[in-house]
Amino acid sequence: MNQLSREDFFALPLEEIEGRTGLPAPQGADEAELQAYRERAWRSYKLDVANREEWVGIEGENVGPAEDETL
């Protein structure tokens, strides 16, 4: 998944935002509610990106098997 800018994220269709974040879009919402939804979804997306980067860092650490065998 490529990291999107805020501008690009806000330009996505609601269905794609739902797919990327898992947050259901409000049905029959007015413009203010849609904007609030997009803000919540953006925060969720950024957290997902940060967590993914953290996990990649952890998985990328090289712990040798000899260290594991001594425990």
ROROSE-558706 format. One record per residue: residue in three letters; z negated, x negated, y of N, C-alpha, C, O in turn. Coordinates in pm, 1 decimal, padded with zeros to 6 digits. Example, Ala and Ser with C-alpha at 12.3 -4.5 7.8 and 13.67 -1.06 7.14 Angstrom:
REM residues 2
+------+----------+----------+----------+----------+----------+----------+----------+----------+----------+----------+----------+----------+
! code !      nup !    neast !   nnorth !     caup !   caeast !  canorth !      cup !    ceast !   cnorth !      oup !    oeast !   onorth !
+------+----------+----------+----------+----------+----------+----------+----------+----------+----------+----------+----------+----------+
!  ALA ! -00780.0 ! -01319.0 ! -00569.0 ! -00780.0 ! -01230.0 ! -00450.0 ! -00780.0 ! -01320.0 ! -00330.0 ! -00846.5 ! -01423.6 ! -00331.9 !
!  SER ! -00708.0 ! -01285.0 ! -00225.0 ! -00714.0 ! -01367.0 ! -00106.0 ! -00787.0 ! -01290.0 !  00003.0 ! -00803.9 ! -01340.9 !  00113.8 !
+------+----------+----------+----------+----------+----------+----------+----------+----------+----------+----------+----------+----------+
//
This chain:
REM residues 71
+------+----------+----------+----------+----------+----------+----------+----------+----------+----------+----------+----------+----------+
! code !      nup !    neast !   nnorth !     caup !   caeast !  canorth !      cup !    ceast !   cnorth !      oup !    oeast !   onorth !
+------+----------+----------+----------+----------+----------+----------+----------+----------+----------+----------+----------+----------+
!  MET !  00000.0 ! -00085.5 ! -00118.5 !  00000.0 !  00000.0 !  00000.0 !  00000.0 ! -00089.0 !  00123.4 ! -00090.3 ! -00170.8 !  00141.2 !
!  ASN !  00099.7 ! -00073.8 !  00207.8 !  00106.2 ! -00149.2 !  00331.9 !  00007.4 ! -00091.5 !  00431.4 ! -00013.3 !  00029.7 !  00438.0 !
!  GLN ! -00053.7 ! -00181.3 !  00509.4 ! -00147.0 ! -00136.0 !  00612.1 ! -00068.0 ! -00082.5 !  00730.6 !  00023.8 ! -00148.0 !  00780.2 !
!  LEU ! -00104.2 !  00036.0 !  00775.0 ! -00035.6 !  00100.7 !  00886.8 ! -00112.4 !  00079.3 !  01015.9 ! -00234.7 !  00065.2 !  01015.4 !
!  SER ! -00039.4 !  00077.1 !  01126.1 ! -00103.7 !  00077.9 !  01257.0 ! -00153.8 !  00219.3 !  01283.9 ! -00112.6 !  00314.2 !  01217.3 !
!  ARG ! -00242.4 !  00232.6 !  01381.5 ! -00294.2 !  00364.9 !  01417.4 ! -00178.5 !  00455.8 !  01459.9 ! -00172.1 !  00572.5 !  01421.1 !
!  GLU ! -00089.3 !  00401.5 !  01538.5 !  00025.7 !  00479.5 !  01586.3 !  00111.0 !  00529.3 !  01469.7 !  00149.6 !  00646.1 !  01466.2 !
!  ASP !  00140.3 !  00441.2 !  01374.9 !  00220.5 !  00480.6 !  01258.8 !  00146.8 !  00582.4 !  01172.4 !  00207.3 !  00676.9 !  01121.8 !
!  PHE !  00015.7 !  00562.9 !  01155.4 ! -00063.4 !  00656.1 !  01075.4 ! -00061.6 !  00795.3 !  01137.0 ! -00044.3 !  00894.8 !  01066.7 !
!  PHE ! -00079.6 !  00802.0 !  01268.9 ! -00083.2 !  00931.6 !  01336.7 !  00053.0 !  01000.9 !  01335.3 !  00060.3 !  01122.2 !  01355.0 !
!  ALA !  00160.3 !  00926.1 !  01312.4 !  00294.1 !  00985.2 !  01306.6 !  00327.6 !  01040.1 !  01167.4 !  00428.8 !  01108.2 !  01150.6 !
!  LEU !  00243.3 !  01011.0 !  01067.7 !  00270.3 !  01057.7 !  00931.7 !  00257.1 !  01209.4 !  00921.5 !  00177.6 !  01269.9 !  00993.4 !
!  PRO !  00334.3 !  01270.4 !  00833.2 !  00314.7 !  01413.1 !  00805.6 !  00176.4 !  01434.7 !  00742.5 !  00122.9 !  01345.6 !  00676.6 !
!  LEU !  00120.4 !  01552.3 !  00763.1 ! -00013.0 !  01581.5 !  00710.0 ! -00020.0 !  01562.3 !  00558.5 ! -00121.6 !  01515.6 !  00507.0 !
!  GLU !  00085.1 !  01597.4 !  00487.7 !  00086.3 !  01583.3 !  00341.9 !  00069.5 !  01437.5 !  00300.7 !  00000.9 !  01408.1 !  00202.7 !
!  GLU !  00131.4 !  01346.9 !  00374.4 !  00119.5 !  01204.9 !  00340.8 ! -00019.7 !  01152.9 !  00374.5 ! -00074.1 !  01070.0 !  00301.6 !
!  ILE ! -00077.7 !  01200.6 !  00484.0 ! -00214.9 !  01161.7 !  00517.9 ! -00309.6 !  01207.8 !  00407.0 ! -00398.6 !  01133.4 !  00365.6 !
!  GLU ! -00289.8 !  01330.8 !  00359.2 ! -00371.0 !  01381.0 !  00247.1 ! -00358.2 !  01289.0 !  00125.9 ! -00457.9 !  01255.8 !  00061.6 !
!  GLY ! -00236.8 !  01248.6 !  00095.6 ! -00212.8 !  01163.0 ! -00019.5 ! -00275.3 !  01025.8 ! -00006.0 ! -00323.3 !  00969.7 ! -00104.5 !
!  ARG ! -00275.3 !  00971.6 !  00112.9 ! -00331.2 !  00837.9 !  00134.7 ! -00483.2 !  00838.0 !  00141.4 ! -00547.2 !  00739.9 !  00103.3 !
!  THR ! -00541.8 !  00947.9 !  00189.9 ! -00686.7 !  00949.6 !  00213.0 ! -00763.8 !  01039.3 !  00117.1 ! -00883.4 !  01018.8 !  00096.1 !
!  GLY ! -00697.3 !  01137.9 !  00058.9 ! -00767.7 !  01233.5 ! -00024.9 ! -00839.1 !  01342.2 !  00053.9 ! -00906.2 !  01427.2 ! -00004.5 !
!  LEU ! -00825.3 !  01340.2 !  00186.1 ! -00887.8 !  01442.4 !  00270.2 ! -00791.4 !  01559.4 !  00286.8 ! -00680.1 !  01540.6 !  00336.1 !
!  PRO ! -00831.8 !  01679.2 !  00246.8 ! -00741.8 !  01794.1 !  00261.3 ! -00720.4 !  01830.0 !  00408.1 ! -00815.2 !  01835.6 !  00486.5 !
!  ALA ! -00596.1 !  01853.7 !  00443.4 ! -00562.9 !  01891.9 !  00581.5 ! -00603.4 !  02036.6 !  00605.3 ! -00592.4 !  02119.9 !  00515.4 !
!  PRO ! -00650.1 !  02066.6 !  00725.7 ! -00687.6 !  02204.8 !  00756.6 ! -00563.5 !  02293.5 !  00762.9 ! -00458.7 !  02251.8 !  00812.2 !
!  GLN ! -00576.3 !  02413.7 !  00713.4 ! -00466.3 !  02509.9 !  00715.8 ! -00482.1 !  02600.3 !  00837.3 ! -00592.4 !  02646.6 !  00866.4 !
!  GLY ! -00373.6 !  02625.6 !  00907.6 ! -00377.1 !  02713.8 !  01023.5 ! -00460.1 !  02659.7 !  01138.2 ! -00516.6 !  02736.4 !  01216.1 !
!  ALA ! -00467.6 !  02528.9 !  01149.0 ! -00550.5 !  02466.4 !  01251.6 ! -00475.8 !  02458.1 !  01384.1 ! -00353.0 !  02449.7 !  01387.9 !
!  ASP ! -00552.5 !  02460.7 !  01492.3 ! -00490.8 !  02440.2 !  01623.3 ! -00477.4 !  02289.5 !  01648.4 ! -00520.2 !  02208.2 !  01566.5 !
!  GLU ! -00418.7 !  02254.1 !  01760.2 ! -00389.8 !  02113.1 !  01790.0 ! -00516.7 !  02028.1 !  01795.1 ! -00516.5 !  01914.5 !  01747.7 !
!  ALA ! -00624.5 !  02081.3 !  01851.7 ! -00750.5 !  02005.7 !  01860.3 ! -00807.7 !  01978.4 !  01721.1 ! -00857.5 !  01869.0 !  01694.9 !
!  GLU ! -00800.8 !  02076.7 !  01632.8 ! -00850.2 !  02058.5 !  01495.9 ! -00764.6 !  01957.8 !  01419.1 ! -00816.8 !  01877.9 !  01341.4 !
!  LEU ! -00633.9 !  01962.1 !  01440.9 ! -00545.7 !  01865.1 !  01375.9 ! -00573.1 !  01723.8 !  01426.2 ! -00571.7 !  01628.5 !  01348.3 !
!  GLN ! -00597.7 !  01710.5 !  01555.4 ! -00629.8 !  01579.1 !  01611.7 ! -00761.0 !  01527.1 !  01553.0 ! -00771.3 !  01409.3 !  01518.7 !
!  ALA ! -00861.2 !  01614.4 !  01541.4 ! -00989.5 !  01574.6 !  01482.7 ! -00971.0 !  01534.0 !  01336.1 ! -01031.6 !  01437.2 !  01290.1 !
!  TYR ! -00887.9 !  01607.8 !  01263.6 ! -00858.3 !  01573.4 !  01124.3 ! -00792.5 !  01435.8 !  01115.9 ! -00831.7 !  01352.8 !  01033.9 !
!  ARG ! -00693.0 !  01412.2 !  01200.3 ! -00624.8 !  01283.0 !  01198.5 ! -00721.9 !  01169.3 !  01230.9 ! -00711.7 !  01061.5 !  01172.2 !
!  GLU ! -00814.9 !  01191.1 !  01322.3 ! -00915.6 !  01088.6 !  01355.2 ! -01004.2 !  01059.4 !  01234.1 ! -01029.2 !  00943.3 !  01201.9 !
!  ARG ! -01052.1 !  01165.3 !  01166.6 ! -01135.5 !  01145.9 !  01046.7 ! -01056.5 !  01073.5 !  00938.2 ! -01107.6 !  00982.4 !  00872.9 !
!  ALA ! -00932.4 !  01114.8 !  00919.9 ! -00848.1 !  01052.9 !  00818.1 ! -00820.8 !  00906.4 !  00851.9 ! -00818.0 !  00822.1 !  00762.1 !
!  TRP ! -00801.0 !  00875.1 !  00978.9 ! -00777.3 !  00737.4 !  01021.7 ! -00899.1 !  00650.3 !  00989.8 ! -00884.7 !  00539.1 !  00939.1 !
!  ARG ! -01019.1 !  00701.4 !  01019.9 ! -01141.8 !  00624.9 !  00989.2 ! -01153.9 !  00602.2 !  00838.4 ! -01191.5 !  00493.5 !  00794.6 !
!  SER ! -01122.4 !  00703.9 !  00759.9 ! -01127.4 !  00691.1 !  00614.7 ! -01026.3 !  00587.1 !  00565.9 ! -01057.7 !  00504.3 !  00480.4 !
!  TYR ! -00907.0 !  00592.2 !  00620.0 ! -00801.1 !  00498.0 !  00582.7 ! -00841.9 !  00354.6 !  00615.4 ! -00824.5 !  00264.6 !  00533.3 !
!  LYS ! -00896.1 !  00333.3 !  00735.5 ! -00937.3 !  00198.0 !  00775.2 ! -01048.8 !  00146.8 !  00684.2 ! -01050.8 !  00028.7 !  00649.7 !
!  LEU ! -01140.9 !  00233.5 !  00645.4 ! -01247.7 !  00194.6 !  00553.8 ! -01189.7 !  00156.7 !  00418.0 ! -01232.3 !  00058.2 !  00357.7 !
!  ASP ! -01093.7 !  00233.6 !  00369.8 ! -01027.7 !  00201.5 !  00243.4 ! -00959.5 !  00065.6 !  00250.2 ! -00968.1 ! -00012.9 !  00155.7 !
!  VAL ! -00892.3 !  00037.2 !  00360.5 ! -00824.4 ! -00091.5 !  00377.2 ! -00926.7 ! -00204.4 !  00378.0 ! -00906.5 ! -00306.5 !  00312.4 !
!  ALA ! -01036.2 ! -00187.1 !  00451.5 ! -01139.7 ! -00290.5 !  00458.7 ! -01201.8 ! -00313.8 !  00320.9 ! -01223.8 ! -00428.3 !  00281.2 !
!  ASN ! -01229.8 ! -00206.7 !  00248.7 ! -01288.2 ! -00220.9 !  00115.3 ! -01191.9 ! -00289.5 !  00019.9 ! -01233.2 ! -00372.8 ! -00060.8 !
!  ARG ! -01065.0 ! -00255.5 !  00028.4 ! -00964.9 ! -00318.4 ! -00057.8 ! -00957.7 ! -00468.0 ! -00029.6 ! -00949.1 ! -00548.3 ! -00122.6 !
!  GLU ! -00961.1 ! -00506.0 !  00097.8 ! -00957.2 ! -00647.8 !  00133.4 ! -01081.2 ! -00719.5 !  00082.1 ! -01072.5 ! -00834.2 !  00038.2 !
!  GLU ! -01197.0 ! -00653.0 !  00087.1 ! -01320.5 ! -00712.5 !  00036.4 ! -01311.7 ! -00733.1 ! -00114.1 ! -01351.3 ! -00838.3 ! -00164.2 !
!  TRP ! -01260.4 ! -00634.1 ! -00187.1 ! -01248.4 ! -00646.3 ! -00331.7 ! -01149.6 ! -00755.1 ! -00370.5 ! -01172.2 ! -00827.4 ! -00467.6 !
!  VAL ! -01041.6 ! -00767.6 ! -00296.9 ! -00945.5 ! -00874.1 ! -00325.4 ! -01013.8 ! -01008.7 ! -00309.1 ! -00991.0 ! -01099.8 ! -00388.8 !
!  GLY ! -01097.7 ! -01022.4 ! -00206.3 ! -01171.5 ! -01146.4 ! -00186.1 ! -01265.6 ! -01175.4 ! -00301.2 ! -01274.8 ! -01289.9 ! -00345.4 !
!  ILE ! -01335.4 ! -01074.8 ! -00350.7 ! -01428.4 ! -01092.9 ! -00461.9 ! -01353.0 ! -01127.3 ! -00588.9 ! -01391.7 ! -01219.4 ! -00660.8 !
!  GLU ! -01246.5 ! -01055.1 ! -00617.2 ! -01169.0 ! -01079.8 ! -00738.3 ! -01100.1 ! -01215.7 ! -00733.2 ! -01073.2 ! -01275.8 ! -00837.3 !
!  GLY ! -01071.8 ! -01263.9 ! -00613.7 ! -01003.7 ! -01390.8 ! -00598.7 ! -01094.4 ! -01511.0 ! -00616.8 ! -01045.8 ! -01623.3 ! -00630.5 !
!  GLU ! -01226.9 ! -01489.3 ! -00617.1 ! -01318.7 ! -01600.5 ! -00637.3 ! -01302.1 ! -01653.2 ! -00778.5 ! -01281.3 ! -01576.8 ! -00872.7 !
!  ASN ! -01311.5 ! -01783.7 ! -00791.8 ! -01286.3 ! -01846.9 ! -00919.6 ! -01418.1 ! -01893.9 ! -00980.0 ! -01470.3 ! -01998.6 ! -00941.8 !
!  VAL ! -01471.3 ! -01817.6 ! -01073.1 ! -01592.8 ! -01855.0 ! -01144.8 ! -01550.7 ! -01897.9 ! -01283.5 ! -01491.0 ! -01821.0 ! -01358.9 !
!  GLY ! -01582.8 ! -02021.9 ! -01316.1 ! -01540.5 ! -02075.2 ! -01445.2 ! -01617.0 ! -02014.6 ! -01561.5 ! -01731.7 ! -01973.1 ! -01544.4 !
!  PRO ! -01556.1 ! -02008.5 ! -01680.0 ! -01621.1 ! -01951.7 ! -01797.5 ! -01744.8 ! -02030.1 ! -01839.2 ! -01837.3 ! -01972.3 ! -01896.1 !
!  ALA ! -01748.6 ! -02160.0 ! -01812.2 ! -01864.2 ! -02240.7 ! -01850.4 ! -01989.7 ! -02189.6 ! -01780.9 ! -02097.1 ! -02188.3 ! -01841.1 !
!  GLU ! -01977.9 ! -02147.8 ! -01655.8 ! -02092.7 ! -02093.8 ! -01583.5 ! -02139.6 ! -01964.0 ! -01647.6 ! -02260.0 ! -01941.5 ! -01660.6 !
!  ASP ! -02047.6 ! -01879.6 ! -01687.2 ! -02082.3 ! -01751.5 ! -01748.3 ! -02148.7 ! -01771.2 ! -01884.3 ! -02240.0 ! -01696.3 ! -01919.1 !
!  GLU ! -02104.9 ! -01869.7 ! -01961.3 ! -02156.9 ! -01892.3 ! -02095.8 ! -02299.5 ! -01944.0 ! -02094.9 ! -02371.4 ! -01925.8 ! -02193.1 !
!  THR ! -02342.2 ! -02007.6 ! -01987.5 ! -02477.0 ! -02064.3 ! -01983.5 ! -02582.0 ! -01960.4 ! -01951.9 ! -02701.1 ! -01987.0 ! -01968.1 !
!  LEU ! -02541.8 ! -01843.2 ! -01907.3 ! -02639.4 ! -01739.3 ! -01871.7 ! -02687.3 ! -01663.5 ! -01991.3 ! -02769.6 ! -01572.9 ! -01978.0 !
+------+----------+----------+----------+----------+----------+----------+----------+----------+----------+----------+----------+----------+
//
